[in-house]
């Protein structure tokens, strides 16, 4: 197994999930993840793999870089394998769709740095890795995360509340 | 001790604090109800945020529609496949039984250059004839098309986008009946756009216009230009390419090549695709058929019936040898596909090659006179079909030379169909 293959197998799922949450589009997320691994191919050495990958993915999202299709082929095949192995989730109900829409809205309402820190944390990155990926001081990660979580939950609850009110009004 | 700030609480809960700090925080939380409440709240936020983020995982796959499940039963493909099968088996029967004259006559006219794809050079292994040869042939042929389409799509980012795999599948499905076989044979493969290159790389055929035929086949490749200019001696055992076409016309098609095989291996009019019928508009007094000769390129064949009593009688008398020759020629195509399973005989080969050539050149048989008109960019070739006595008009917005080659293919196919009809009335 080549090094990039190992990287891919180790981090792809988390990276794609992170990017999907960040972008709201799984295709795009996969594309950016692949691009990230292509970048990893070019690196002679990476100190902290996970932090590096998430940082690069984050930058790619920012730059919307979509290049180097040729090298993606191999990775695409691997991705396909993984996708085939994955069990598709059950059909999305209306309720779940509403939840997803509200979650998206709440996440989008966060400041970019807060959002990214939170999404990375959810993928298991530790504070040092998040700090490295986002070029923060390690000491500020806790503050960033606490702010992000609080705001996310609060804005989600606010959305939920207004949704309930709308439904109540519609019913009466 | 000062109350804990929210960041520290989260850091502690996330396990990001050093052992010393963690111990200090823990001690404080135990003593300070206010901070204990803050910790409880933070736990709530952590769990809540996680849950909210999980809801994002059902993200759609964007505006790009996911590739639809492959259509396994394209009626058109099956119809074409069935037709080819019927024609092929009819020809085979014909030549097993009565085809003593033509054994291995083969004409290789790599007709229209690149558009016909790699199928023009079907890989017929000369060695190891066996009962399964036909099967292998069938199994081999489709990947070429699949491969071809895969190659065509290679410049596109088809791997990263699901939908991009789709067009190449369509292309493959559209191009030949043989692909229908691919579908069944390689049904397990989900996406043709990616798989063919991997699955079949071992048996990749040479592209149609490329002369890199495997050496084991002992092929010599003679550029048609050279052949026409020098006049190939009949003893070379090859049949001049497009039988009824003037060689001058063939000259115009640069990539056309003739495959010249050794005495033990038959020449072949190999693997040519049947022209794809894309429509048969109803017309009074004539049968009109639209053929697709390349993606987006169609030609129209108009068959006007000149049915008069005299014509029937006269044509009937003349038709016999002509039909036979047409059949010989067409069967050469079918025969070539099964070249390995039939005994190869050089003498036979020469003989039949001569027979085919005579159709083009021999003055003893009145070759149908064709007329060419060009109007508004549409080239039309009109000729009298000796078999049916009908006037055939082939027209299309393509150069005359190419149209002539299509005409030849059409004649071959018509003859094959006629033979099949004769065999199985």
HADDOCK unambig.tbl for C-alpha pairs under 7 A between the chains (distance, minus, plus):
assign (segid A and resid 17 and name CA) (segid B and resid 57 and name CA) 6.90 0.50 0.50
assign (segid A and resid 20 and name CA) (segid B and resid 57 and name CA) 6.81 0.50 0.50
assign (segid A and resid 20 and name CA) (segid B and resid 59 and name CA) 6.76 0.50 0.50
assign (segid A and resid 21 and name CA) (segid B and resid 53 and name CA) 6.93 0.50 0.50
assign (segid A and resid 21 and name CA) (segid B and resid 56 and name CA) 5.43 0.50 0.50
assign (segid A and resid 21 and name CA) (segid B and resid 57 and name CA) 6.36 0.50 0.50
assign (segid A and resid 24 and name CA) (segid B and resid 59 and name CA) 5.45 0.50 0.50
assign (segid A and resid 25 and name CA) (segid B and resid 59 and name CA) 5.57 0.50 0.50
assign (segid A and resid 25 and name CA) (segid B and resid 60 and name CA) 5.71 0.50 0.50
assign (segid A and resid 25 and name CA) (segid B and resid 61 and name CA) 5.45 0.50 0.50
assign (segid A and resid 25 and name CA) (segid B and resid 62 and name CA) 5.18 0.50 0.50
assign (segid A and resid 26 and name CA) (segid B and resid 59 and name CA) 6.04 0.50 0.50
assign (segid A and resid 26 and name CA) (segid B and resid 60 and name CA) 6.30 0.50 0.50
assign (segid A and resid 26 and name CA) (segid B and resid 61 and name CA) 4.92 0.50 0.50
assign (segid A and resid 26 and name CA) (segid B and resid 62 and name CA) 6.79 0.50 0.50
assign (segid A and resid 27 and name CA) (segid B and resid 61 and name CA) 5.17 0.50 0.50
assign (segid A and resid 27 and name CA) (segid B and resid 62 and name CA) 6.29 0.50 0.50
assign (segid A and resid 31 and name CA) (segid B and resid 160 and name CA) 6.24 0.50 0.50
assign (segid A and resid 69 and name CA) (segid B and resid 157 and name CA) 6.08 0.50 0.50
assign (segid A and resid 73 and name CA) (segid B and resid 159 and name CA) 6.15 0.50 0.50
assign (segid A and resid 76 and name CA) (segid B and resid 159 and name CA) 5.91 0.50 0.50
assign (segid A and resid 76 and name CA) (segid B and resid 160 and name CA) 6.20 0.50 0.50
assign (segid A and resid 99 and name CA) (segid B and resid 55 and name CA) 6.49 0.50 0.50
assign (segid A and resid 100 and name CA) (segid B and resid 55 and name CA) 4.95 0.50 0.50
assign (segid A and resid 100 and name CA) (segid B and resid 56 and name CA) 5.43 0.50 0.50
assign (segid A and resid 103 and name CA) (segid B and resid 52 and name CA) 5.57 0.50 0.50
assign (segid A and resid 103 and name CA) (segid B and resid 53 and name CA) 6.73 0.50 0.50
assign (segid A and resid 103 and name CA) (segid B and resid 55 and name CA) 6.42 0.50 0.50
assign (segid A and resid 103 and name CA) (segid B and resid 56 and name CA) 6.47 0.50 0.50
assign (segid A and resid 104 and name CA) (segid B and resid 56 and name CA) 6.47 0.50 0.50
assign (segid A and resid 122 and name CA) (segid B and resid 50 and name CA) 6.91 0.50 0.50
assign (segid A and resid 127 and name CA) (segid B and resid 16 and name CA) 6.33 0.50 0.50
assign (segid A and resid 142 and name CA) (segid B and resid 7 and name CA) 4.31 0.50 0.50
assign (segid A and resid 142 and name CA) (segid B and resid 8 and name CA) 6.12 0.50 0.50
assign (segid A and resid 142 and name CA) (segid B and resid 10 and name CA) 5.71 0.50 0.50
assign (segid A and resid 142 and name CA) (segid B and resid 11 and name CA) 4.92 0.50 0.50
assign (segid A and resid 143 and name CA) (segid B and resid 6 and name CA) 6.72 0.50 0.50
assign (segid A and resid 143 and name CA) (segid B and resid 7 and name CA) 3.85 0.50 0.50
assign (segid A and resid 146 and name CA) (segid B and resid 6 and name CA) 6.27 0.50 0.50
assign (segid A and resid 146 and name CA) (segid B and resid 7 and name CA) 5.54 0.50 0.50
assign (segid A and resid 146 and name CA) (segid B and resid 10 and name CA) 5.90 0.50 0.50
assign (segid A and resid 149 and name CA) (segid B and resid 45 and name CA) 5.62 0.50 0.50
assign (segid A and resid 149 and name CA) (segid B and resid 46 and name CA) 6.26 0.50 0.50
assign (segid A and resid 149 and name CA) (segid B and resid 49 and name CA) 5.49 0.50 0.50
assign (segid A and resid 150 and name CA) (segid B and resid 45 and name CA) 5.78 0.50 0.50
assign (segid A and resid 152 and name CA) (segid B and resid 49 and name CA) 6.32 0.50 0.50
assign (segid A and resid 153 and name CA) (segid B and resid 45 and name CA) 6.35 0.50 0.50
assign (segid A and resid 153 and name CA) (segid B and resid 48 and name CA) 6.10 0.50 0.50
assign (segid A and resid 153 and name CA) (segid B and resid 49 and name CA) 5.80 0.50 0.50
